[in-house]
Amino acid sequence: MIVRLTDAWQEILQRRAANTATGAWPEPVNELLGEMAAAAVLMQGNIKFNGALILQIFGDGPVKVAVAEVQPDFSFRATATVVGEVRPGTALPELVNLNNEGRCAITLDPKDRLPGQQPYQGVVPLFGDQREKLGKLSEVLEHYMLQSEQLDTTLVLAADSQVAAGLLIQRLPVTGEGNLAGSRAATQVNEDQIGVNEDFNRISILAKSLKRDELLELDVETILHRLFWEEQVLRFEPGTPPHFACSCSRERVARMIRSLGADEAQSILAERGHIEVGCDFCGQQYHFDPVDAAQIFTAPGDQPPIPPVVQ
């Protein structure tokens, strides 16, 4: 699977840069978030999950958390919280795994949850089997796939201020139904194929020859031809192209304020005269004055009637 994000990715960066409260992210953070967005879109397209796929990095460096979320219709958004200085050229370990305590989590949140159903989440550290720090996001996700699915995976990711792109190669399960059911026999068969499947290894070697500049600058057709000109390539286009979208709303923010409690809300109002909440994903600002805040904590039946209009 291959993805190339342009306009939607640029919109995310422009919205962040236009936010006067935060300003633009440092370039290394842009690159990390772009790679995360491309990887999340690839994984959503690969599993065709009817719900949100959320890729998160929890860091112990200057980047505290980075998030990319993709919906079934390929709408996506991304954000990061930076708590320390990020110098140009800072690599992944220095960004999010300074003391080898960083974590990567992938959450699958079903769109229509059944009663009592919880999202599925898998979490892995940002180091390899020998506790060596992994230097690239692609290495982290390849390690995740190998541990969680026992499937060989090759990822090539790249991002700058204009493009976020990625190429995903994954060996199909040897057994279908048994693998999906999580049977011990199917898992063993798949583990036996790790690293030794000649067809996958050939395609993987070709994919890994793709350079960062090529992934960022070349169109999809050119990339596929350069890498796999000796292979039979069949194109399957997604129904909806990836696009930026944010699910924030005034109603959701009101629910968040209600969860703080009336005392906390009144404390903020007493200090500032209003409650201002900004969305980290899209930059939208939501303003609540004392009247707005009072309505949040008033049950619908308790609200005063609207006075009649006197002609």
Salt bridges, closest charged atoms under 4 A:
GLU11 OE2 - ARG15 NE 3.08
GLU31 OE2 - ARG212 NH2 3.79
GLU69 OE2 - ARG77 NE 3.32
GLU85 OE2 - ARG87 NE 3.70
ASP109 OD1 - ARG113 NE 2.87
ASP129 OD1 - HIS143 NE2 3.64
ASP152 OD2 - ARG171 NE 2.83
ASP199 OD1 - ARG202 NH1 3.34
GLU214 OE2 - ARG226 NH1 3.14
GLU221 OE2 - ARG235 NH1 2.42
GLU231 OE2 - ARG202 NE 3.02
GLU237 OE2 - ARG235 NH2 2.40
GLU276 OE1 - HIS274 NE2 3.91
GLU276 OE1 - HIS287 ND1 2.86
ASP292 OD2 - ARG250 NH2 3.39
